[in-house]
């Protein structure tokens, strides 16, 4: 037996075990070829990637160290006695090999793969093989089967007597598009339950959870989240605690570095989490633009039809809004700046970004029409009433108060640089992808005060030397990287 040690190392979503090269209980060489180890005791087991260390200060020869996520998942106290066994390769990987060879998989076969992925039985290379095989081709039946398998592998919320449970999701790719933080309080003020679970940003300058965390705590356990919805009719929380479609979180962690983002996997990812969250009525926002995820109207229609097909078979009442994705929404890109824009809209401030307000009202109106008591075509008018009257702001303030204060006070980055127009003229385009990259290089979303404050939007006049936007950062290194990247290409086109 080895003594379990908790190592405060954040290995994100990967379970990692650390074994001393001079281990007194096992021959390290027996595990090196496999690259993984199974840790067992007290009816519990955990598969982990094996790292070998030479420093006994990290792990002693009679210890096994587990990284932060692995230690939490195993659920044993530090100092517990555990033993090691070579991991058995997952039988379902034969199905992945079949998929690589061109086979279409059944629901049962996809379920077997997803169960093993959820149980951490796949290495990242094996997960990558599965993702690449699916990216090569997937039938519509496979997309439905994959979605069902991902739902079944995690927690599923049930809201019992609350009736219609509304939700919305944007497929992403547009900086500043923080409509959920306006839609949720509008819908909650109307009285329609809307439990909004959101992810943190992976490749963007901010996710809804990152921006909401400027205003309130988003790290809310499942029981508290359910109480929030019953009390305030809505919430805006991070979905990591409630274990909704956990296989999706694992798949995403491998998809992003590989830049795999197929419409089939996108649909399975989104719908599995929404069904698992207990949603009965869902609005999907698909922005379309030259630098968005979806570039053409034809692509948007094909994606809409796939959402509708899978959603119908899962029992969802689903609508799709195809919106303008030609430029960032609002003025801020980055958590603090986006939170500023959201609150300006909710407070009905005259200087609040009109495009963010109008987009949020459009989406909120569509969701309000899920309510049988709202006449068709009157949802937008009802949304405007709730925003104009201050009812939406009051609902947001109630949600913030119930979720509690944020873990830290976030302030705008004090290092500021303006990016100037190279000529007199009119702003003809804003590159969403380029501007998002600049904001991330400035430190967003890890540094919540970092990002870009847009001073000109498409169609607005500008003179040579006038600022197009401001870069905000908190550290010199991030500030330098963002400035250099913006100097190569500002992401803003000006025509005379």
Rosetta blueprint (number, residue, H / E / L):
1 X L
2 X E
3 X E
4 X E
5 X E
6 X E
7 X L
8 X L
9 X L
10 X L
11 X L
12 X L
13 X L
14 X L
15 X L
16 X E
17 X E
18 X E
19 X E
20 X E
21 X L
22 X L
23 X L
24 X L
25 X L
26 X L
27 X L
28 X L
29 X H
30 X H
31 X H
32 X H
33 X L
34 X L
35 X L
36 X E
37 X E
38 X E
39 X E
40 X E
41 X E
42 X L
43 X L
44 X E
45 X E
46 X E
47 X E
48 X E
49 X E
50 X E
51 X E
52 X E
53 X E
54 X L
55 X L
56 X L
57 X L
58 X L
59 X L
60 X L
61 X L
62 X L
63 X E
64 X E
65 X E
66 X E
67 X L
68 X H
69 X H
70 X H
71 X H
72 X H
73 X H
74 X H
75 X L
76 X L
77 X L
78 X L
79 X L
80 X L
81 X E
82 X E
83 X E
84 X E
85 X E
86 X L
87 X L
88 X L
89 X L
90 X L
91 X L
92 X L
93 X H
94 X H
95 X H
96 X H
97 X H
98 X H
99 X H
100 X H
101 X L
102 X L
103 X L
104 X L
105 X L
106 X L
107 X H
108 X H
109 X H
110 X H
111 X H
112 X H
113 X H
114 X H
115 X H
116 X H
117 X H
118 X H
119 X L
120 X L
121 X L
122 X L
123 X L
124 X H
125 X H
126 X H
127 X H
128 X H
129 X H
130 X H
131 X H
132 X H
133 X H
134 X H
135 X H
136 X H
137 X L
138 X L
139 X L
140 X H
141 X H
142 X H
143 X H
144 X H
145 X H
146 X H
147 X H
148 X H
149 X H
150 X H
151 X H
152 X H
153 X L
154 X L
155 X L
156 X L
157 X L
158 X L
159 X L
160 X H
161 X H
162 X H
163 X L
164 X L
165 X L
166 X E
167 X E
168 X E
169 X E
170 X E
171 X L
172 X L
173 X L
174 X L
175 X L
176 X L
177 X L
178 X L
179 X L
180 X H
181 X H
182 X H
183 X H
184 X H
185 X H
186 X H
187 X H
188 X H
189 X H
190 X H
191 X L
192 X L
193 X L
194 X E
195 X E
196 X E
197 X E
198 X E
199 X L
200 X L
201 X L
202 X L
203 X L
204 X L
205 X L
206 X L
207 X L
208 X H
209 X H
210 X H
211 X H
212 X H
213 X L
214 X L
215 X L
216 X L
217 X L
218 X L
219 X L
220 X L
221 X L
222 X H
223 X H
224 X H
225 X H
226 X H
227 X H
228 X H
229 X H
230 X H
231 X H
232 X H
233 X L
234 X E
235 X E
236 X E
237 X E
238 X E
239 X H
240 X H
241 X H
242 X L
243 X L
244 X L
245 X L
246 X H
247 X H
248 X H
249 X H
250 X H
251 X H
252 X H
253 X H
254 X H
255 X H
256 X H
257 X H
258 X H
259 X L
260 X L
261 X L
262 X L
263 X H
264 X H
265 X H
266 X H
267 X H
268 X H
269 X H
270 X H
271 X H
272 X H
273 X H
274 X H
275 X H
276 X H
277 X L
278 X L
279 X L
280 X L
281 X E
282 X E
283 X E
284 X E
285 X E
286 X E
287 X E
288 X E
289 X L
290 X L
291 X L
292 X L
293 X L
294 X E
295 X L
296 X L
297 X H
298 X H
299 X H
300 X H
301 X H
302 X H
303 X H
304 X H
305 X H
306 X H
307 X H
308 X H
309 X H
310 X H
311 X H
312 X H
313 X H
314 X L
315 X L
316 X L
317 X E
318 X E
319 X E
320 X E
321 X E
322 X E
323 X E
324 X E
325 X L
326 X L
327 X L
328 X L
329 X L
330 X L
331 X L
332 X E
333 X E
334 X L
335 X H
336 X H
337 X H
338 X H
339 X H
340 X H
341 X H
342 X H
343 X H
344 X H
345 X H
346 X H
347 X L
348 X L
349 X L
350 X L
351 X L
352 X L
353 X L
354 X H
355 X H
356 X H
357 X H
358 X H
359 X H
360 X H
361 X H
362 X H
363 X H
364 X H
365 X H
366 X H
367 X H
368 X H
369 X L
370 X L
371 X L
372 X L
373 X L
374 X L
375 X L
376 X L
377 X L
378 X L
379 X H
380 X H
381 X H
382 X H
383 X H
384 X H
385 X H
386 X H
387 X H
388 X H
389 X L
390 X L
391 X H
392 X H
393 X H
394 X H
395 X H
396 X H
397 X H
398 X H
399 X H
400 X H
401 X H
402 X H
403 X H
404 X L
405 X L
406 X L
407 X L
408 X L
409 X L
410 X L
411 X L
412 X L
413 X L
414 X L
415 X E
416 X E
417 X E
418 X E
419 X E
420 X E
421 X L
422 X L
423 X L
424 X L
425 X E
426 X E
427 X E
428 X E
429 X E
430 X E
431 X L
432 X H
433 X H
434 X H
435 X H
436 X H
437 X H
438 X H
439 X H
440 X H
441 X H
442 X L
443 X L
444 X L
445 X L
446 X L
447 X L
448 X L
449 X L
450 X L
451 X E
452 X E
453 X E
454 X E
455 X L
456 X L
457 X L
458 X L
459 X L
460 X L
461 X E
462 X E
463 X L
464 X L
465 X L
466 X L
467 X E
468 X E
469 X E
470 X E
471 X E
472 X E
473 X E
474 X L
475 X L
476 X H
477 X H
478 X H
479 X H
480 X H
481 X H
482 X H
483 X H
484 X H
485 X H
486 X H
487 X H
488 X H
489 X L
490 X L
491 X L
492 X E
493 X E
494 X E
495 X E
496 X L
